[in-house]
Each structure stands twice: as structure tokens, then as C-alpha cells.
Amino acid sequence: MRLRHRDGTAVHLGHCADVHPADTLEGITARLAAHAEPIRRATGEPVVGLGLWLPAVTAAALAADPAAVTRLRRELMARGVETVTLNGSPYRVFHAPVVKRAVYYPDWSEPARLEYTLDLARIMARLLPDDAERGSVSTLGLAWRTAWSRTRMSAATRQLDALAAGLRQIAAETGRTVRVAVEPEPGCVAATTEQAVEALKDADHDWIGLCLDACHLAVAHEEPGTAVARLLAAGLPVVKVQASSALEAADPVDPGVRKALEAFTEPRFLHQTGEAGQSGREPLGSDDLGPALAGALPGRAPWRIHHHVPLHEEPAAPLTSTRPVLRDTLRALFAGDRAGTDHVEVETSAWSALPEHLRPAGAAGLARAVAAELDWVARELVGLGVTRAVPPAHPTPTTERTGRA
């Protein structure tokens, strides 16, 4: 979907393809037909955005084969789908039976993370629609916090310098700008916007900024307006915002609430849980919901759980969602005279991790659910004064972007 801010900025709204993952180019193409195209039809829009995820081995092969990227671009365009952003946080298979902390490795102290991210940037430069100003690649909040050290931070700083240099080279060779967005997440080295500002203070902000995930902001109990103002003051751009909502429990010691929360414990992903701080104190945190329920958190204040729940509807009582935080995030970025970002991605990626009774029924049900989320976000943006814009019809590509940066 395309929208336009009052300052003239073209705002790209799409959804994250983690919701229908694939590990090969053939698998990605099949998912476009099975999932992405039905979502576009369900929205009634001529073009819908899709934030692709490519595992490292697939990204390396595509980055080395510009003709294959051109074929993928054609497949996207033929289905009324466009890509301006890639999700570069998970390095390997994101939907393995057990992911947990494995999703944070390799981290930004390791060369493999740099190579992967630059491969994604090379691909993004060739996938961008002709009229798009720039592309983006989101990446993890530097590393999982355990075992981090000054030595590893120094290595990460060098890697980020090399990243900026690589992105400049890609722009020089392709004529397309791609920026990388570090995504603060509870449990990571850059867990909050404050920590991200400190970690990225010496990075090249022309090429490296932040991905604001509204779910992560909520779990960290950050106030969106304050967070965005902090980034503006630091000159750190919001390259991308992920429209997402966390699970919330107002009274986590209530037996009914605890029983409802138990249905959301599952073995695949980490569900970091943040308890609001009391009397001006910092929030408390647990790395997963199971340990929080087992006593890792006292439960004296509301919990917010890193469990992405649908944007367009609230969970059944006694649970709620952090949709108000998402609304405040969008307001902080788009209600002013200047757009705070131009890439908006609906990121309810782990539908299969929801309790079974909350999962959409089949591919058609999933398409309707994602379309409803996109519509909800679009209506929220319109309510902030952003207008809908009709994108140009997708032409058949006549030129191939070649060469590897």
C-alpha cells in the first residue's frame, strides 16, 4: 500500500513475510502465489508491500546472481506485490521447531552478520520499485546481552563502520539507497532506544538507524513519544517502524489471568516479559513467559509479553494488548509536520505460535487476517492526516540491475 504524508513523503505500508516463510528462491516464489497474492486480493489494493525474509544461504546465492533477483522482482510485480524492506534479523531458519536464543546468532561482533546484511542490501537495491526513494534492511539489536564484552562491542563497532562503507558502495554502483535499521529488543545489547542511542553514537547515521518495533517498545515499557524525541535529539533516524502489538496482563497474579497466560507459553520462540516499574523504578524483566509465571517476576504490576498478537482485534478477556502503545508510536512518527519514517511494516509474524483457537483457519483465513491488519494500520495513519496514494501500475521490468557491490 502507498500513502502520503502531508510533507510529501511517500509512506510504504506492507506486511512481514515471516508469516509465510520459505528457505529457497523456489519456495519464496511459491509463497508469493499461495499467500502474498491472496493477501493483496483480500485488501482490494492494486499493490501491497511485502517485507521479505531470506535466510543467509539463500541471500548469498541471490546476491551473487543478479539475474535471479530480476526474476524474483518480476514475480513480485506480476502479483501486485512490491518490496522496499527486508527482515535481516533471523540468520537461519526462523520457523524451526525450537528457535529461542538461536535467532540472535551470529551477532554483530561476527563477520558472518556483516556479510549477510550486505548481501541483503545488494538484493534490496535490485528489488526496489523504480519510483521508491530507498530501501531498508532491519537487523537485530546487536546481540543477545549475555557474554557481551567490550572486546565484542569494539568488533561490532568496526563491523558497523564496514557496513556503512558497503552501503555507500552499493549506492554508488546501483544508484539505489539502502539503509540498515538496528532493532532494539528486550534481552539484546540494544534492548531500549536509550541503549541503542549509546551503542550507535559513533555509527554513520546516513546509513544506519533504528527499526522501531512497537511491541518491543511496549515490553520495555518505553513511552513512544519520549523514545522518538530521544532519537531525534541524537540524530538517529527511524529507518523503519514495525506495527506490532504485545500481549498484556493487567493483574498477573490473578488466577484467571495466569491460566489465560499459560495458553501462550510455547517452545519455539522467546517471549520476553516486562513488568512495569513501581514508584519510578526501572521495569523488571524475564527472558521468557514460562519463567515469569514460575516466579521470575513478582507480578505486582502489569506484564507486557513479547507475543505478537493481531492488530485488528483484542485478545479475549482477561488479557488485553498493547495496541494503545502502537497507536502512540504511529502518532509520534506521523502526526507532526514531518514524517518520522517512510517504511511501515505490519509484523504479526508468528501466527502459528498463538494458541490454536486464535490461529486463522488455513491460507484463506490467514490472508483475511493480514489484510485486516493492513487495513487497520492504514486507517490509523489516515486518522493522523496521512492520505492514501495510488501507486503507479507495475510495468514489466525492462532493465536488469547487474553487478555485485
C-alpha positions, 0 to 999 in steps of 0.5 A: 500500500502507498500513502502520503504524508502531508510533507510529501513523503511517500509512506510504504505500508506492507506486511512481514513475510515471516508469516509465510516463510520459505528457505529457497528462491523456489519456495519464496516464489511459491509463497508469493502465489499461495499467500502474498497474492491472496493477501493483496486480493483480500485488501482490494489494493492494486499493490501491497508491500511485502517485507521479505525474509531470506535466510543467509544461504539463500541471500548469498546465492541471490546476491551473487546472481543478479539475474535471479533477483530480476526474476524474483522482482518480476514475480513480485510485480506480476502479483501486485506485490512490491518490496522496499524492506527486508527482515535481516534479523533471523540468520537461519531458519526462523520457523524451526521447531525450537528457535529461542536464543538461536535467532540472535546468532551470529551477532554483530561482533561476527563477520558472518552478520556483516556479510549477510546484511550486505548481501541483503542490501545488494538484493534490496537495491535490485528489488526496489520499485523504480519510483521508491526513494530507498530501501531498508534492511532491519537487523537485530539489536546487536546481540543477545546481552549475555557474554557481551564484552567490550572486546565484542562491542569494539568488533561490532563497532568496526563491523558497523563502520564496514557496513556503512562503507558497503552501503555507500558502495552499493549506492554508488554502483546501483544508484539505489539507497539502502539503509540498515535499521538496528532493532532494539529488543528486550534481552539484546545489547540494544534492548531500549532506544536509550541503549541503542542511542549509546551503542550507535553514537559513533555509527554513520547515521546516513546509513544506519538507524533504528527499526522501531518495533512497537511491541518491543517498545511496549515490553520495555515499557518505553513511552513512544513519544519520549523514545522518538524525541530521544532519537531525534535529539541524537540524530538517529533516524527511524529507518523503519517502524514495525506495527506490532502489538504485545500481549498484556496482563493487567493483574498477573497474579490473578488466577484467571489471568495466569491460566489465560497466560499459560495458553501462550507459553510455547517452545519455539520462540522467546517471549520476553516479559516486562513488568512495569516499574513501581514508584519510578523504578526501572521495569523488571524483566524475564527472558521468557513467559514460562519463567515469569509465571514460575516466579521470575517476576513478582507480578505486582504490576502489569506484564507486557509479553513479547507475543505478537498478537493481531492488530485488528482485534483484542485478545479475549478477556482477561488479557488485553494488548498493547495496541494503545502503545502502537497507536502512540508510536504511529502518532509520534512518527506521523502526526507532526509536520514531518514524517518520522519514517517512510517504511511501515511494516505490519509484523504479526509474524508468528501466527502459528505460535498463538494458541490454536483457537486464535490461529486463522483457519488455513491460507484463506483465513490467514490472508483475511487476517493480514489484510485486516491488519493492513487495513487497520494500520492504514486507517490509523495513519489516515486518522493522523492526516496521512492520505492514501496514494495510488501507486503507479501500475507495475510495468514489466521490468525492462532493465536488469540491475547487474553487478555485485557491490 
